[in-house]
Amino acid sequence: AQADAAGNVCFYTITTAHLIIDINGVTDTGITPIPNERTDTRGVPKPPPSSDFTYLYESSQPEAPYTLGGKRYLGWDPCSPITYAVNNKAGATPAQRAVLDQAILGVEQATGFDFQYVGEATGSLATSSIDANTPNGQAEAVFGFSNATFTPILGGSVIGIGGAGSGSGNNVELLRGKLYIVKGGYAIADLDDVLTNDELLGTMLHEIAHMVGLDHVSVQTEIMWDTLPNPPLTAFGVGDRNGLYNIGQPQCTAGFGGLTQAPRGAPTSLSIDMWRADTAEH
Ligand SMILES: [Zn+2]
């Protein structure tokens, strides 16, 4: 088990019969939309209503843009693309690389975010010092194929990890003094533990969803269930899609839009060590 900066612990199990610990013990219902929500969602379908989602980046800051169940949460800038690097230290096959592309597409379709590939990262995949640099420049996100050698937290039965925070650049920024946004994160799968392409797809969807801001739910039909079922889920459920819609591009409002060119300063009072470690038991 691993704890995050807030002392929360989670397990991500790979079969259906193991101990589940709900991270926050919170069942959130309903959301408060950002004011002035645009009606133009740029093609992201609004899913049927479901409250089977929770957010990951809880913050006491009043500038945290999203609210759910009376708490405030950070998210990524819904008006900007997310640049990413791929780090293939563990030697994913072309077929496994294609699975990552499939997962990225799935998150794009649910969030409206545009993930833009920058290049290959070859630096650290340790969660304390994720290296987002590529020969073509630094990315905001790193998607990694790893194992316990390169990402020590993947030791034992941990199959993946995802969240915000990396060792390069600012990970939380303040848009024009108004809204905190996440600017750095990662989603990493353990190729020693994720055995099939469907397990890899389910794991990457789960970890990227952590990275963009979803937390676990206790609903078995959702990718964000803290268990990878057998056979694995390979597409987001309706609760997942509600959560991703509500922190994705459809939330690019007048309050967000137009701010992305503003000077930014990184707040000093926020932890950037926010992630979830997901554990499998074989
Ligand atoms: Zn998880």
Residues whose N, C-alpha, C, O or C-beta is under 5 A from the ligand:
A	BS01	ZN	Y12 R276 D278
